[in-house]
Amino acid sequence: MKIPRTLVMSLAVVTAFTLAGCSSTDAPANADANAFCPTGELKFGIEPFEDPSKLEPAYQALAASLGKELNCKIEVQVVEDYAAEVLSMRNGKLDIGQFGPMGYVFASDKANAEPLASFGTADGKLSTYTAGIWVPKDSAIKGIEDLRGKDLALGSVGSTSGDVLPRYGLKKAGIAEEELNMNYAGGHPEALLALTKSTVDAAQINSQTLSSAQESGNIDPADFRQVWKSEPIPNDPITVSGDADPAFKAAVKDALLNLSPADVEEVGKFLDVSPAGPLVEVTKETYNPLFDLADTMGLTEKDI
């Protein structure tokens, strides 16, 4: 059957318009993929769990690979703090967001964030990390119960391992927060620096920060002791808005799960996942212990 010339021209115009709709340097494989980035790009938000100047190159590599899967350019945004990312997703300014586990609890409640994938180990299992409190090796502090009257550096307000879990550890040990001097250093690296510079008696250092700092030569674990350690925490979920188009959510999930370990290995190093495996599927139920922890601690949106 001969196709009318007018229909051929119309199809050509539609195709040209669709190809122009996405600003990726790679030509999209099909028109349907471009429906996922009608404004030319997708915005991927990251919580500032490490120095942004270090995080950005690692996430740019991950975003480039994800963009190829989705046939769309992806802009990485390391947000100012935990609350800012929740607000950005709630206001529709982020298409994709990676939250810390506790940040996700609030993002689920306040921004309807839906977890799709997290970081897997080389054997394909969901990776975990731990919160910890460390002291100098010659400190008189032998356990968490000895922190009464001492200076403790936490990370950032709302951080899972840098705030909530250390405070939970104190609560379980029967120590009221008023019995010691807790201060927020501004982040995981800053809390570690406070300890290594001896400006505090103790500091929270999670296993991720310890691994990164040890690799970069910023700490020798032999000079310090861990006096408290949390139960394993499931690693950060990568989420989209639960209100997003189901086809978009399915496409992003498939793209994330199709990334190779090489695509995520640079990010994995910051999350104490080395060697990295592929991303693995997660659901809200994966993070139920964190929802329970928020209830136990009586946390609200103001706590991030």
PyMOL commands that set and color helices and strands:
alter all, ss='L'
color gray80, all
select helices_A, chain A and resi 5-20+31-34+52-70+82-90+101-111+144-147+160-172+177-179+188-196+207-216+221-223+246-258+261-270+284-297+301-303
alter helices_A, ss='H'
color red, helices_A
select strands_A, chain A and resi 41-46+73-78+96-98+113-118+128-129+132-136+151-154+181-184+202-204+224-229+233-234+238-241+280-281
alter strands_A, ss='S'
color yellow, strands_A
deselect
rebuild
show_as cartoon
